[in-house]
């Protein structure tokens, strides 16, 4: 790892937090993302960057469609656990027959979102571990006046604080604690899937 790069510095970029939903065939799915950016405002385009390990990523590549649900500060940690720490490959994330859907047929989450955007993929940019999807906005609706959940607000007020241990390492991304004197260099966090360089020793 480059010793000039402290990944915690990235936490100071003004991220929002979102649930991106997709649908392929009869299966609905969704995942947490923090990289959504408006690009243009005449023909409105948005860029959404998603980790290739996410099942939602593959569904979007296959269908060219997604919804972005803008999470509000009222969103409980359970939503982040459900959409961020579980894979749609082995978990049915939407089981209710009475799901809320936008005009494109994809799920929206009005209970936890202050707005949603329906997107149609126009271009893809390969970023090694991630794909950036450049999309046209086909629908956009405001759902509430609740403030948007930022990454900083999530870390300060929503994500549980790690329990102090006498020894071990804590994941700076999701708070998972690895107990032990040494962290294996190839260790992968079982929750957020980040590597050993995302961990710091518990003092």
N, C-alpha and C positions, 0 to 999 in steps of 0.2 A: 504493500500500500504506500502511496506517496505521502511522506511525512509532512508535506506542506499543506495537505488537505485535511481539515477537521470537518467531518460530515455534519456535526451539530451546527456549523455555521449556516447550513442550508435551511435550518428551522426558521431563520429570520427572513426568508423570502415569504411574501404575502400569499400563502396558499389558502384556498378554500378546501372543503372536503365534500365529496360527492359519492352517490351510489349510481353507477352506470348499469343500466339494464339492457338486456338483449333477449332475442327470441329466435330459436332455430327449430323449425318443425313445430312440435307441440310443447317444446321445453322452454321455459323461462329461466333466466339466470341473472345474477347481478354481482358486482364487486365494488369495493371501495377504491376510489382514485383521488389524487390530490393535484393532478396536472391537467387543468382545463383552462384554456385561454381563448378569449375572443381575438380574432385576427382582422376581420374587416367588418364594416357596418353598412355598406350599400347592399350588395348581396351578402347577407350575414354569414360569416364563416367562423367556425370554432375549431380549435385543435384539442384533441384528447389523446393523452399518452398513457398506454396501458402495458403492463408487464406481460411478456409472452407466456409466462407460466399460468396466467389466469385463464380459466375455461371461457370466461366472457370474451376474452381477446379473440379466441378462435371462432366463436359464434359471430362476432362482428366482422371478422375477415370473410366469413362464408356468406353473410347476409347483406353487409354494407349498411346496416342500420343500428342505431342505439338511441337510448334516452339518457340524459344526464339529469339526475335529481340533486338539487342544491340543498344540502343538509342545513338545518337551522340549529341554533344553540340549544334548542330543547331536545335534540336527539340523544337518547341514552347510550351508554357504552355498549349495551347488548346489541345494538344495531351494528356497531363496528366489529364486535366479535363475530356476529353472524355473517356479515358480508365481507369481512376482511380476513378472518382466520379460518374459514371453512371453504372447501372447494366445491363448486357445482358439479364436478365430475363424480363425487360420491355423496352429495347432499342435495336434496330437493329444496331449493331456497324459497320457492313459491308453491304452496300446496292448497291454498284457499281457492274455491271455485269463484269467489266474488272479488277478483282483483280489479283495481282501478287501472284503466288503460288510456293512453292517448290515442289520437286519430290514426297513428301508424300501427296500432295493435300491441305496442310494448307496454310493460308495466310502469306505472308511476307510483310514488310513495307520498301521498298528500299528508299523511300524519306526521312526517318527519322533515318535509321539504318546504322551502319557501318559494320555490319556482322549479320548473322543469323545462328542458329543451329536447325536442326530437331532432335527431341528426341523420343525415344521409351522407355516407362516406364518398368523397370525391378523389382523394389521394391518400397514399400511405407512404410514410417515411420509415425505413428500417433503421432503428437505433440500437442494434445488437441485442440487448436484453429486452428492449421495449419496441413497440410500434407507435408512431405518432399518426393518428388518423385525422386528416384535414377534412372537415365536414361542412355541408350546407345546413343551416337551420331551417327546418320545415314547419316547426311549431314551437312556440314559446309562451308559457303562461305563468303569471304570478299566482302563488297559492296562499301566501300569508305575508304579514309585515314583520315576522320574527327575524332577528339578525342572523346573518349567515354564519355557520360554524367555520371558523378559521383553524388552521393547523395549530396556531399558538393557543387559541382558546381550548382546543381539544387537549393539548398537553397540560395546560394549567388547571383545567376544571373538569374534564371528563375521564381521561385515561387514569386508571387506578395507579397510585404511587406504589412502587415496589416495596415489599416488606424487607426491612433490614436483616441481613444475614451476617453471620460471623465471617464467612468467606464465600467467595463466588464472583460471578460476573452478571451484569444486568444488560439486557438489550436496550439500547438507547432509542430504538424505533417503537417497540411495543411494550416494554417493561418486563418481558420474560426473564426469570432469574435462573441461571445455571449455577448449581452448587458444586464447588470443587476448588482445588488449589490452582489448577491450570485449565485453561480453555483450549480444547483441541483446535489447531489452526484451520481444520476443514469443517468445523462445527457449523451447522445451519440451524437457525432459530426455528423451532417447531411451529411457532405461531405465525410470524410474519415472513419467514423464509429468507431473511437477510443472513449474511455470513458473519464470521468471527470478527471482522473489522467493525461491525456495528455494536460490539459489546465493550463495556468498560468494567474494570475491576471494582467491586464494592469495597469502599474504604471503611 
